[in-house]
Each structure stands twice: as C-alpha cells, then as structure tokens.
Amino acid sequence: MNKKILIIVITALLVTSFISAVGFAKIKADSAPDFVLKSDSGKNVRLSELKGRVVMLNFWATWCGPCTEEIPYLNELHESLDPYDFELLGINLDEDQSKAMFLAKKLDVNFPVLFDTEKEVSRSFDIKAMPTTIIIDRSGKVRHVNHGFKKGYIERYLKQIQALRKE
C-alpha cells in the first residue's frame, strides 16, 4: 500500500477514535441531560425528579434482537432491587409506540417504558448502538455507559448499581 494512503487511513482511524472517545468521556463526565417523556402508563417522567436514586436507562427498540433478549433479564434485575433508591427506565426509540407497547406486554415488562419517538433524548445521550444502558448516580451524573447485550451483562449492571448505591 502506498505510504501516503496508509498515513491517511491511519490518521482517519485515529481521528474517528478520538472523536468517539471524547463523546464518550463527555457523556460520562457530565450530569445526565434532563428530559421528560411519556410512559406506557400515560404519565410523564422527568429524569431530574429521580435525583437521590440510582437510575438505569435502557435504550431499546422492537427491531433490535439483543434488546428483546435483554428484557427478561432486566425484569429480574428490576424485581430484585429496592424501588426506593433505584429506578429502571426503558426508553424505546420506535417511531410507532404501539409496537413497543405490544412487545412490552408480550414480554411482561415490569418497569416503566418511555417513548422517545422523536429521538431527542437518544440524541442528547449520544446513543449510537442498541441496546445502550446508562447508569446514573444519585447526584444525576452519568457513571456507566454499556453498549450491546450479552447474558453476563446483567451481572455487570448489578455490580455497577450496587457500587453506586453504597456511595
């Protein structure tokens, strides 16, 4: 390969990696962007009203296979943790919220599902992969960003949540 082309390719990869890392670091270092979204119960949920609790945001969509695979594990996690200091919110990105409601009912989702049909919240959190799970500390700062899903991730989430609950 020509040296100039190789240098250009390597530079492009480094710049892309740097931009991604800066975006990731910015999300982790900042307070979580506040939002209000309608939930499957019909009520509006405002993130800032949950300060004082550890909050887990799980961004998902009905067309995402790993997302639907993860939901039963999230149900178990939600049932196992005290609702007085922990909140799990599923944020669905489907444009048609009826699809999300149908799947949530089919999978017996036991945590609130919020609808981000305009993708404003997912943009504010810079969501690029599905599912993405963000864990926010009691003061409202993003502390963990997890991309994708594999069965062992639930244990990772639990460790992250438990550590924040002890702070």
Kinemage of the C-alpha trace (Angstrom):
@kinemage 1
@onewidth
@group {chain A} dominant
@subgroup {mainchain}
@vectorlist {calphas} color= white
{ca met a 1} P 0.000 0.000 0.000
{ca asn a 2} L 1.211 3.468 -0.824
{ca lys a 3} L 2.684 5.239 2.253
{ca lys a 4} L 0.510 8.335 1.742
{ca ile a 5} L -2.671 6.255 1.609
{ca leu a 6} L -1.598 4.276 4.676
{ca ile a 7} L -0.920 7.507 6.600
{ca ile a 8} L -4.305 8.929 5.559
{ca val a 9} L -6.125 5.742 6.626
{ca ile a 10} L -4.335 5.603 9.982
{ca thr a 11} L -4.969 9.320 10.604
{ca ala a 12} L -8.665 8.925 9.770
{ca leu a 13} L -8.944 5.975 12.167
{ca leu a 14} L -7.197 7.874 14.948
{ca val a 15} L -9.366 10.971 14.472
{ca thr a 16} L -12.542 8.841 14.460
{ca ser a 17} L -11.423 7.014 17.610
{ca phe a 18} L -10.547 10.303 19.298
{ca ile a 19} L -13.919 11.873 18.459
{ca ser a 20} L -15.746 8.781 19.750
{ca ala a 21} L -13.661 8.743 22.927
{ca val a 22} L -14.265 12.460 23.521
{ca gly a 23} L -18.018 11.976 23.060
{ca phe a 24} L -17.999 9.018 25.445
{ca ala a 25} L -15.909 10.916 28.009
{ca lys a 26} L -18.223 13.949 27.756
{ca ile a 27} L -21.304 11.838 28.430
{ca lys a 28} L -19.652 10.091 31.380
{ca ala a 29} L -18.253 13.285 32.928
{ca asp a 30} L -21.399 15.382 32.708
{ca ser a 31} L -24.667 15.394 34.515
{ca ala a 32} L -27.236 13.404 32.611
{ca pro a 33} L -29.282 15.590 30.261
{ca asp a 34} L -32.704 16.171 31.794
{ca phe a 35} L -35.748 15.074 29.841
{ca val a 36} L -39.469 14.492 30.068
{ca leu a 37} L -41.015 11.551 28.211
{ca lys a 38} L -44.460 9.965 28.271
{ca ser a 39} L -44.520 6.488 29.805
{ca asp a 40} L -46.566 3.419 28.993
{ca ser a 41} L -48.823 4.318 31.948
{ca gly a 42} L -49.631 7.647 30.262
{ca lys a 43} L -47.736 9.689 32.850
{ca asn a 44} L -44.819 11.958 32.063
{ca val a 45} L -41.482 11.025 33.625
{ca arg a 46} L -38.841 13.709 34.282
{ca leu a 47} L -35.327 12.406 34.901
{ca ser a 48} L -34.363 15.229 37.291
{ca glu a 49} L -37.210 14.216 39.621
{ca leu a 50} L -35.373 10.927 40.242
{ca lys a 51} L -32.297 12.564 41.824
{ca gly a 52} L -31.409 10.768 45.035
{ca arg a 53} L -31.862 7.388 43.335
{ca val a 54} L -29.546 5.364 41.149
{ca val a 55} L -31.175 5.403 37.708
{ca met a 56} L -30.660 2.935 34.888
{ca leu a 57} L -31.715 3.996 31.384
{ca asn a 58} L -32.032 1.183 28.869
{ca phe a 59} L -32.385 2.434 25.282
{ca trp a 60} L -34.051 -0.201 23.081
{ca ala a 61} L -36.195 -0.792 20.014
{ca thr a 62} L -38.516 -3.583 18.875
{ca trp a 63} L -36.397 -4.278 15.775
{ca cys a 64} L -33.282 -4.915 17.916
{ca gly a 65} L -32.814 -8.629 18.660
{ca pro a 66} L -30.380 -8.175 21.587
{ca cys a 67} L -32.777 -5.598 23.062
{ca thr a 68} L -35.666 -8.056 23.224
{ca glu a 69} L -33.333 -10.779 24.504
{ca glu a 70} L -32.251 -8.479 27.342
{ca ile a 71} L -35.734 -7.523 28.586
{ca pro a 72} L -36.465 -10.672 30.663
{ca tyr a 73} L -33.121 -10.187 32.449
{ca leu a 74} L -33.954 -6.533 33.069
{ca asn a 75} L -37.304 -7.629 34.533
{ca glu a 76} L -35.436 -9.863 37.009
{ca leu a 77} L -32.978 -7.092 37.861
{ca his a 78} L -35.817 -4.628 38.414
{ca glu a 79} L -37.640 -7.039 40.732
{ca ser a 80} L -34.501 -7.710 42.774
{ca leu a 81} L -33.676 -4.078 43.649
{ca asp a 82} L -35.308 -1.711 46.129
{ca pro a 83} L -37.511 0.807 44.287
{ca tyr a 84} L -36.832 3.470 46.935
{ca asp a 85} L -33.252 4.024 45.803
{ca phe a 86} L -33.225 2.541 42.290
{ca glu a 87} L -35.209 3.209 39.126
{ca leu a 88} L -35.022 1.356 35.820
{ca leu a 89} L -36.476 3.128 32.791
{ca gly a 90} L -36.743 1.516 29.378
{ca ile a 91} L -36.532 4.155 26.662
{ca asn a 92} L -37.996 2.910 23.411
{ca leu a 93} L -36.884 4.506 20.143
{ca asp a 94} L -39.563 3.138 17.797
{ca glu a 95} L -41.452 5.789 15.833
{ca asp a 96} L -44.664 3.811 16.366
{ca gln a 97} L -45.110 3.440 20.123
{ca ser a 98} L -47.862 0.830 19.630
{ca lys a 99} L -45.152 -1.635 18.515
{ca ala a 100} L -43.263 -1.010 21.742
{ca met a 101} L -46.399 -1.354 23.838
{ca phe a 102} L -47.273 -4.636 22.112
{ca leu a 103} L -43.801 -6.098 22.707
{ca ala a 104} L -43.660 -4.791 26.289
{ca lys a 105} L -46.947 -6.500 27.033
{ca lys a 106} L -45.843 -9.713 25.298
{ca leu a 107} L -42.588 -9.774 27.331
{ca asp a 108} L -44.403 -8.731 30.521
{ca val a 109} L -42.126 -5.727 31.098
{ca asn a 110} L -42.328 -4.773 34.789
{ca phe a 111} L -40.530 -1.417 34.611
{ca pro a 112} L -41.672 1.865 33.035
{ca val a 113} L -41.292 2.133 29.271
{ca leu a 114} L -40.819 5.669 27.970
{ca phe a 115} L -41.329 6.681 24.346
{ca asp a 116} L -38.631 8.670 22.548
{ca thr a 117} L -40.395 8.683 19.170
{ca glu a 118} L -38.672 11.923 18.095
{ca lys a 119} L -35.230 10.576 19.202
{ca glu a 120} L -34.465 13.795 21.087
{ca val a 121} L -33.451 12.012 24.288
{ca ser a 122} L -31.377 9.399 22.479
{ca arg a 123} L -29.542 12.207 20.643
{ca ser a 124} L -28.915 14.062 23.906
{ca phe a 125} L -27.285 10.893 25.307
{ca asp a 126} L -25.437 10.289 22.002
{ca ile a 127} L -26.914 6.796 21.551
{ca lys a 128} L -25.207 5.054 18.648
{ca ala a 129} L -25.657 1.342 19.496
{ca met a 130} L -28.666 -0.716 20.543
{ca pro a 131} L -29.242 -1.541 23.267
{ca thr a 132} L -27.362 1.041 25.292
{ca thr a 133} L -27.651 1.019 29.067
{ca ile a 134} L -26.656 4.106 31.028
{ca ile a 135} L -26.350 4.130 34.794
{ca ile a 136} L -26.672 7.456 36.596
{ca asp a 137} L -25.618 8.102 40.202
{ca arg a 138} L -27.738 9.695 42.919
{ca ser a 139} L -26.469 13.189 42.060
{ca gly a 140} L -27.518 12.846 38.417
{ca lys a 141} L -24.116 12.168 36.850
{ca val a 142} L -23.667 9.519 34.169
{ca arg a 143} L -21.280 6.967 35.651
{ca his a 144} L -21.524 3.937 33.340
{ca val a 145} L -22.315 3.521 29.651
{ca asn a 146} L -22.804 -0.059 28.419
{ca his a 147} L -23.247 -0.903 24.739
{ca gly a 148} L -24.911 -4.040 23.372
{ca phe a 149} L -26.038 -7.050 25.363
{ca lys a 150} L -24.701 -10.463 26.290
{ca lys a 151} L -26.013 -12.649 29.127
{ca gly a 152} L -23.177 -11.708 31.512
{ca tyr a 153} L -24.005 -8.008 31.237
{ca ile a 154} L -26.740 -8.208 33.877
{ca glu a 155} L -24.109 -9.124 36.490
{ca arg a 156} L -22.032 -6.141 35.301
{ca tyr a 157} L -25.054 -3.843 35.653
{ca leu a 158} L -25.769 -5.185 39.121
{ca lys a 159} L -22.167 -4.553 40.265
{ca gln a 160} L -22.268 -1.029 38.855
{ca ile a 161} L -25.626 -0.306 40.519
{ca gln a 162} L -24.619 -1.825 43.880
{ca ala a 163} L -21.405 0.244 43.959
{ca leu a 164} L -23.360 3.454 43.300
{ca arg a 165} L -25.978 2.561 45.903
{ca lys a 166} L -23.194 2.328 48.529
{ca glu a 167} L -21.888 5.833 47.770
